[in-house]
Amino acid sequence: MDGAGTGRRRQNEVYRAGVYGHSPRVPVAPRALQARAKQALNARAYAYVAGGAGDEVTQRANRAAFDRWAVVPRVLRDVSARDSSVELFGRALPAPLLLGPVGALELVHRDADLAVARAAASAGVPMVFSNQASVSMEDCAAAMGDAPRWFQLYWSTSDELVESLVGRAEAAGCDAVVVTLDTTMLGWRPRDLDLGHLPFALGKGIAQYTSDPVFRRLVAEKVAAGGPKEPQPRPTPAAVRALVGMAKAWPGSFRENLRSPLPRAAVETFLGIYSRPSITWEDLAWLRSRTRLPILLKGVLHPDDARRALDEGVDGVVVSTHGGRQVDRSISALDALPEIVGAVAGRAPVLLDSGIRSGADVFTAVALGARAVLLGRPFAWGLALAGEEGVRQVVSDVLGEFDLTLGLTGHTAVDQLSPDVLRRVG
């Protein structure tokens, strides 16, 4: 069992360990992985990661879309040597896979984004730093060495803050900026609403802000401006825990932060400026003038928007429903992909986010025209169960299955995949 390829190597690791009575720390099957993570997490953390908008129809549609496509394997082809690598923006990647941005990962594991960054770097897979991270992009970049990373941008109501974040992303060695367009307002998320839980209101997931000089100046200005104070309800244990969490989120001495107005003002400032519903196509030129990095638009689901994006000078699009978290009863990402690939017509890379759970899913998405895909919830579940090691295993499992699916269907390279290797079955 010493055959070449990431799939065979991953199998060898697991089966050889099994001889000594060791099984994987993290379930390999996606459904079992999520079920085990649910057992490990508290209700708020699980709801935040697992939840979707409304009745979660879009979330289910993202998965059901994959079931409508079947792979047609070919036989008697030499697939003993396989190359799963792709190129994106001048960077060679080991496979068409990136780790997508997932916010507030401190809910899931104490090492949060740092664990993900280390795992991504060890696999050579790009990590898209979340704008809502629990660890600053600089700290994550320092843990990654020369490994590839991108930055996700939520367009704040403060253009000065946007410019600062993008400048920091360049300085941190990011290869691209991914502008998330489908979350100019938070979607209607019943799981979080039923629990009254928004992590950012507790100071979680705002590390990119509290580490930013522009944001910290805005917070200081808010405190200095003062203003009428709202009457406060009687303190409760939950309120005390919230204040402690805010104090931990703000840089500096925890003891001093408990007495300072800055941590609470930081949360209030964030909630007031984090996203801007008024952005339009005309704003893209401003962003283009502020960065030399490639810009991708994430959340594109209509072919006309994809065409317009390229006409406006954007360098790529990410077909995404935000994991089904924003608009319920939306078209699924995979269903939208072929039309958008056709509209783009090879002018720029098209990536897919939403619904990816396995290497076989990666294969299907790439065959339908995606240059690469973004993985989300599965690595968060791995993080919950085993920290950095859990993320690393999930990535290894997805890469291994993709490699084996490539070979077992009669292919040796990613550029051999096209819609011709699939059949519509539903």
C-alpha positions as CSV (number, residue, x, y, z in Angstrom):
1,M,0.0,0.0,0.0
2,D,2.8,2.5,-0.9
3,G,1.2,3.9,-4.0
4,A,1.7,7.5,-4.9
5,G,-0.8,10.2,-4.2
6,T,-2.4,12.0,-1.2
7,G,-5.3,9.6,-1.1
8,R,-3.2,6.5,-0.8
9,R,-0.9,8.2,1.7
10,R,-3.8,9.2,3.9
11,Q,-5.2,5.7,3.8
12,N,-1.8,4.3,4.8
13,E,-1.7,6.6,7.8
14,V,-5.1,5.5,9.0
15,Y,-4.7,1.8,8.4
16,R,-1.2,1.5,9.8
17,A,-2.3,3.3,12.9
18,G,-5.2,0.9,13.1
19,V,-2.8,-2.0,13.4
20,Y,-1.8,-0.5,16.7
21,G,-5.3,0.1,17.8
22,H,-5.5,3.8,16.9
23,S,-8.4,5.2,14.9
24,P,-8.7,8.8,13.7
25,R,-9.4,11.4,16.4
26,V,-12.0,13.1,14.2
27,P,-14.7,11.1,12.2
28,V,-13.9,10.8,8.5
29,A,-17.5,10.8,7.4
30,P,-19.0,14.3,7.1
31,R,-22.3,13.6,8.9
32,A,-20.5,11.8,11.7
33,L,-18.1,14.6,12.0
34,Q,-20.9,17.2,12.5
35,A,-22.7,14.9,15.0
36,R,-19.6,14.5,17.1
37,A,-18.9,18.2,17.1
38,K,-22.5,18.9,18.2
39,Q,-21.9,16.7,21.2
40,A,-18.6,18.6,22.0
41,L,-19.9,22.1,21.7
42,N,-22.3,24.2,23.8
43,A,-25.6,25.1,22.3
44,R,-24.7,28.6,21.4
45,A,-21.4,27.7,19.6
46,Y,-23.1,24.8,17.7
47,A,-26.0,27.0,16.7
48,Y,-23.8,29.7,15.4
49,V,-21.7,27.5,13.2
50,A,-24.5,25.1,12.1
51,G,-27.3,27.5,11.7
52,G,-28.7,29.0,8.5
53,A,-31.3,31.6,7.4
54,G,-35.0,31.1,8.0
55,D,-36.1,27.5,7.7
56,E,-32.7,26.6,6.4
57,V,-34.1,25.7,2.9
58,T,-31.0,27.2,1.2
59,Q,-28.7,25.3,3.4
60,R,-30.4,22.0,2.5
61,A,-30.5,23.0,-1.2
62,N,-26.8,23.5,-1.2
63,R,-26.4,19.9,-0.3
64,A,-29.2,18.5,-2.4
65,A,-27.7,20.2,-5.5
66,F,-24.8,17.8,-5.3
67,D,-27.1,14.8,-5.4
68,R,-28.4,15.9,-8.8
69,W,-25.0,15.1,-10.4
70,A,-23.4,11.7,-10.8
71,V,-19.9,10.9,-11.8
72,V,-19.3,8.6,-14.8
73,P,-16.0,6.8,-14.2
74,R,-13.8,5.7,-17.1
75,V,-11.6,2.5,-16.9
76,L,-8.4,1.1,-18.3
77,R,-6.5,4.3,-18.1
78,D,-3.1,4.7,-16.4
79,V,-3.8,6.7,-13.3
80,S,-0.8,5.5,-11.3
81,A,0.5,9.1,-11.1
82,R,-1.8,12.0,-10.4
83,D,-1.4,15.7,-10.1
84,S,-4.2,17.5,-8.2
85,S,-2.5,20.9,-8.3
86,V,-4.0,24.1,-9.6
87,E,-2.8,27.7,-10.1
88,L,-4.5,30.7,-8.7
89,F,-3.2,34.3,-9.2
90,G,0.4,33.0,-9.9
91,R,0.5,30.7,-6.9
92,A,0.7,26.9,-7.3
93,L,-1.7,25.1,-4.9
94,P,-1.7,21.4,-4.0
95,A,-5.4,21.1,-4.9
96,P,-8.4,23.2,-5.8
97,L,-9.2,23.9,-2.2
98,L,-9.1,26.8,0.2
99,L,-10.3,27.1,3.8
100,G,-13.1,29.7,3.7
101,P,-13.6,32.4,6.2
102,V,-15.4,31.4,9.4
103,G,-16.0,34.0,12.0
104,A,-15.8,33.9,15.8
105,L,-13.9,30.6,15.9
106,E,-13.1,31.2,19.6
107,L,-16.6,29.8,20.2
108,V,-15.4,26.5,18.9
109,H,-11.8,26.2,20.3
110,R,-9.5,28.4,22.4
111,D,-6.8,28.4,19.6
112,A,-9.4,29.6,17.1
113,D,-7.9,31.0,13.9
114,L,-4.3,30.3,14.9
115,A,-5.0,26.5,14.9
116,V,-6.6,26.8,11.4
117,A,-3.7,28.9,10.1
118,R,-1.1,26.3,11.3
119,A,-3.1,23.4,9.8
120,A,-3.6,25.2,6.5
121,A,0.1,26.1,6.3
122,S,1.1,22.5,7.0
123,A,-1.1,21.3,4.0
124,G,-0.1,24.2,1.7
125,V,-3.8,25.1,1.4
126,P,-4.7,28.8,1.5
127,M,-6.6,30.1,4.4
128,V,-9.0,33.0,3.9
129,F,-8.6,35.2,7.0
130,S,-12.1,36.1,8.3
131,N,-12.9,39.7,8.7
132,Q,-14.7,38.5,11.9
133,A,-11.7,36.5,13.2
134,S,-10.8,35.8,16.8
135,V,-7.1,36.3,16.1
136,S,-5.6,39.1,14.1
137,M,-4.4,38.6,10.5
138,E,-0.9,39.5,11.6
139,D,-0.7,36.8,14.2
140,C,-2.1,34.2,11.8
141,A,0.3,35.2,9.1
142,A,3.2,34.9,11.5
143,A,2.2,31.3,12.2
144,M,2.0,30.5,8.5
145,G,5.4,31.4,7.2
146,D,5.3,31.6,3.4
147,A,2.1,29.6,3.1
148,P,-0.6,31.2,1.0
149,R,-3.4,33.2,2.6
150,W,-6.2,35.5,1.5
151,F,-8.3,38.1,3.3
152,Q,-12.0,38.4,3.5
153,L,-13.4,41.9,3.6
154,Y,-16.7,43.1,5.0
155,W,-17.1,46.6,3.7
156,S,-17.5,48.8,6.8
157,T,-19.3,52.1,6.9
158,S,-15.9,53.7,7.5
159,D,-13.9,53.7,4.3
160,E,-10.9,54.7,6.3
161,L,-11.2,51.4,8.2
162,V,-11.7,49.5,4.9
163,E,-8.5,51.0,3.6
164,S,-6.6,50.2,6.8
165,L,-7.8,46.5,6.7
166,V,-6.8,46.1,3.1
167,G,-3.4,47.7,3.7
168,R,-2.8,45.3,6.6
169,A,-3.8,42.4,4.4
170,E,-1.1,43.4,1.9
171,A,1.5,43.8,4.6
172,A,0.5,40.4,6.0
173,G,1.3,38.7,2.7
174,C,-2.2,38.0,1.5
175,D,-2.5,36.9,-2.1
176,A,-6.1,38.3,-2.7
177,V,-9.0,40.2,-1.1
178,V,-12.4,38.5,-1.1
179,V,-15.2,41.1,-0.7
180,T,-18.2,39.5,0.9
181,L,-21.3,41.1,-0.7
182,D,-24.2,39.0,0.7
183,T,-23.8,40.1,4.3
184,T,-24.4,43.8,4.2
185,M,-27.0,43.0,6.8
186,L,-27.2,39.9,9.0
187,G,-29.6,37.3,7.7
188,W,-32.6,36.1,9.7
189,R,-31.0,33.2,11.7
190,P,-33.6,31.6,14.0
191,R,-31.1,29.3,15.9
192,D,-29.2,32.4,17.1
193,L,-32.3,34.5,17.6
194,D,-33.9,31.8,19.8
195,L,-30.8,31.8,22.0
196,G,-30.5,35.6,21.9
197,H,-26.9,35.1,20.9
198,L,-24.7,37.3,18.7
199,P,-21.0,36.6,19.4
200,F,-19.9,40.1,18.3
201,A,-22.1,41.7,20.9
202,L,-20.0,39.8,23.5
203,G,-16.7,41.0,22.0
204,K,-16.1,37.7,20.2
205,G,-14.9,37.6,16.6
206,I,-13.7,41.2,16.5
207,A,-9.9,40.8,16.6
208,Q,-9.4,42.3,13.2
209,Y,-11.0,45.5,14.6
210,T,-9.4,45.7,18.0
211,S,-6.0,45.2,16.4
212,D,-6.6,48.0,13.8
213,P,-5.3,51.5,14.5
214,V,-8.1,53.2,12.7
215,F,-10.8,51.3,14.6
216,R,-9.1,51.9,18.0
217,R,-9.0,55.6,17.2
218,L,-12.7,55.5,16.4
219,V,-13.4,53.8,19.7
220,A,-11.3,56.4,21.6
221,E,-13.2,59.2,19.9
222,K,-16.5,57.6,20.8
223,V,-15.5,57.4,24.5
224,A,-14.2,61.0,24.4
225,A,-17.4,62.3,22.8
226,G,-19.4,60.9,25.7
227,G,-23.1,61.6,25.3
228,P,-26.2,60.7,27.2
229,K,-26.0,57.4,29.0
230,E,-28.8,54.9,28.6
231,P,-30.4,53.5,31.8
232,Q,-28.9,50.1,32.5
233,P,-30.9,47.1,33.7
234,R,-29.9,45.4,36.9
235,P,-26.7,43.3,36.4
236,T,-27.1,39.6,35.9
237,P,-24.5,36.8,35.8
238,A,-24.8,36.7,32.0
239,A,-24.2,40.5,31.8
240,V,-21.1,40.1,34.0
241,R,-19.8,37.3,31.8
242,A,-20.4,39.5,28.8
243,L,-18.4,42.4,30.3
244,V,-15.5,40.0,31.2
245,G,-15.5,38.8,27.6
246,M,-15.4,42.3,26.3
247,A,-12.5,43.1,28.6
248,K,-10.6,40.1,27.3
249,A,-11.2,41.1,23.7
250,W,-9.6,44.6,24.1
251,P,-5.8,44.8,24.0
252,G,-4.0,45.6,27.2
253,S,-4.3,44.7,30.8
254,F,-7.4,42.6,31.6
255,R,-7.7,44.2,35.1
256,E,-7.5,47.7,33.6
257,N,-9.9,46.8,30.8
258,L,-12.5,45.8,33.4
259,R,-12.6,49.4,34.7
260,S,-12.2,51.0,31.2
261,P,-15.0,52.2,29.0
262,L,-13.0,51.2,25.9
263,P,-14.0,47.5,25.6
264,R,-17.7,48.1,25.7
265,A,-17.3,51.1,23.4
266,A,-15.4,48.8,21.0
267,V,-18.4,46.5,20.8
268,E,-20.8,49.4,20.3
269,T,-18.5,50.9,17.6
270,F,-18.2,47.6,15.8
271,L,-22.0,47.0,15.8
272,G,-22.5,50.5,14.3
273,I,-20.0,50.3,11.5
274,Y,-19.2,46.6,10.7
275,S,-21.1,46.5,7.4
276,R,-22.4,49.0,4.8
277,P,-25.7,48.2,3.0
278,S,-25.3,51.1,0.6
279,I,-22.3,49.8,-1.4
280,T,-22.8,49.7,-5.1
281,W,-20.9,48.9,-8.3
282,E,-19.5,52.4,-8.3
283,D,-17.6,51.7,-5.0
284,L,-15.4,49.0,-6.6
285,A,-13.2,51.6,-8.4
286,W,-12.4,53.1,-5.0
287,L,-11.3,49.8,-3.7
288,R,-9.3,49.0,-6.8
289,S,-7.4,52.2,-6.4
290,R,-6.5,51.3,-2.8
291,T,-4.9,47.9,-3.3
292,R,-2.6,46.1,-5.8
293,L,-4.1,42.7,-4.7
294,P,-6.5,40.7,-6.9
295,I,-10.1,41.4,-5.8
296,L,-12.8,38.7,-5.9
297,L,-16.5,39.3,-5.2
298,K,-18.1,36.6,-3.0
299,G,-21.8,36.0,-3.0
300,V,-22.4,36.2,-6.7
301,L,-25.3,34.0,-7.8
302,H,-26.6,35.7,-11.0
303,P,-24.7,35.6,-14.3
304,D,-25.4,39.2,-15.1
305,D,-23.6,40.2,-11.8
306,A,-20.7,38.0,-12.8
307,R,-20.4,39.8,-16.2
308,R,-20.7,43.2,-14.5
309,A,-18.0,42.3,-12.0
310,L,-15.5,41.5,-14.7
311,D,-16.5,44.6,-16.6
312,E,-15.7,46.6,-13.5
313,G,-12.2,45.2,-13.4
314,V,-12.7,42.5,-10.7
315,D,-10.3,39.6,-10.8
316,G,-12.6,36.7,-9.9
317,V,-15.9,35.7,-8.4
318,V,-17.0,33.3,-5.7
319,V,-20.4,31.7,-6.2
320,S,-21.7,31.5,-2.7
321,T,-24.9,31.6,-0.5
322,H,-22.8,32.3,2.6
323,G,-23.4,28.7,3.6
324,G,-27.1,29.3,3.5
325,R,-26.9,31.8,6.3
326,Q,-28.2,34.9,4.6
327,V,-31.2,34.4,2.2
328,D,-33.6,31.5,2.7
329,R,-35.0,29.9,-0.4
330,S,-32.1,31.2,-2.5
331,I,-30.8,29.3,-5.5
332,S,-28.1,26.9,-4.3
333,A,-24.5,27.8,-5.1
334,L,-23.9,24.6,-7.2
335,D,-27.0,25.2,-9.2
336,A,-25.9,28.8,-10.0
337,L,-22.3,27.7,-10.9
338,P,-22.7,26.5,-14.5
339,E,-24.5,29.7,-15.7
340,I,-21.9,31.9,-14.0
341,V,-19.0,29.9,-15.5
342,G,-20.6,30.4,-18.9
343,A,-21.1,34.1,-18.3
344,V,-17.5,34.6,-17.2
345,A,-16.3,32.6,-20.2
346,G,-12.8,32.0,-19.0
347,R,-12.0,35.7,-18.4
348,A,-11.3,35.2,-14.6
349,P,-11.4,32.3,-12.1
350,V,-14.8,31.3,-10.7
351,L,-14.7,29.7,-7.2
352,L,-17.5,27.9,-5.3
353,D,-18.4,28.2,-1.7
354,S,-21.4,26.6,0.2
355,G,-22.2,23.0,0.5
356,I,-18.7,21.5,0.1
357,R,-18.3,18.5,2.5
358,S,-16.0,16.0,0.9
359,G,-13.4,15.4,-1.8
360,A,-16.2,14.0,-4.0
361,D,-17.9,17.4,-3.7
362,V,-14.8,19.2,-4.7
363,F,-14.6,16.9,-7.8
364,T,-18.1,17.7,-8.8
365,A,-17.7,21.4,-8.4
366,V,-14.5,21.5,-10.4
367,A,-16.0,19.4,-13.1
368,L,-18.8,22.0,-13.4
369,G,-16.3,24.8,-13.9
370,A,-15.1,26.0,-10.5
371,R,-11.3,26.7,-10.5
372,A,-11.3,25.9,-6.7
373,V,-13.7,25.6,-3.8
374,L,-13.9,27.0,-0.3
375,L,-14.4,24.6,2.6
376,G,-16.2,25.9,5.7
377,R,-18.1,24.1,8.3
378,P,-16.2,20.7,8.2
379,F,-12.9,22.3,9.3
380,A,-14.7,24.1,12.1
381,W,-16.1,20.8,13.3
382,G,-12.6,19.3,13.2
383,L,-11.3,22.4,15.2
384,A,-14.0,21.8,17.8
385,L,-13.0,18.2,18.3
386,A,-9.2,18.3,18.1
387,G,-7.9,21.8,17.5
388,E,-5.1,22.2,15.0
389,E,-4.8,18.4,14.6
390,G,-8.6,18.2,13.9
391,V,-8.4,20.8,11.2
392,R,-5.4,19.1,9.7
393,Q,-7.1,15.8,9.5
394,V,-10.3,17.2,7.9
395,V,-8.1,18.9,5.2
396,S,-6.1,15.7,4.7
397,D,-9.3,13.6,4.4
398,V,-10.9,16.0,1.8
399,L,-7.6,16.2,-0.2
400,G,-7.2,12.4,0.0
401,E,-10.7,11.7,-1.2
402,F,-10.4,14.2,-4.1
403,D,-7.1,12.5,-5.2
404,L,-8.7,9.1,-5.2
405,T,-11.8,10.2,-6.9
406,L,-9.7,11.8,-9.6
407,G,-7.8,8.5,-10.2
408,L,-10.8,6.2,-9.8
409,T,-12.7,8.0,-12.5
410,G,-9.9,7.7,-14.9
411,H,-8.2,11.1,-14.6
412,T,-4.7,12.2,-13.7
413,A,-5.0,16.0,-13.6
414,V,-7.5,18.6,-12.6
415,D,-7.6,20.2,-16.0
416,Q,-9.1,17.0,-17.4
417,L,-12.3,17.6,-15.6
418,S,-15.3,19.1,-17.3
419,P,-19.1,18.7,-17.3
420,D,-18.6,15.7,-19.7
421,V,-17.5,13.6,-16.7
422,L,-20.9,14.1,-15.0
423,R,-24.4,13.2,-15.7
424,R,-27.5,15.1,-14.5
425,V,-29.6,12.6,-12.5
426,G,-32.2,14.7,-10.8
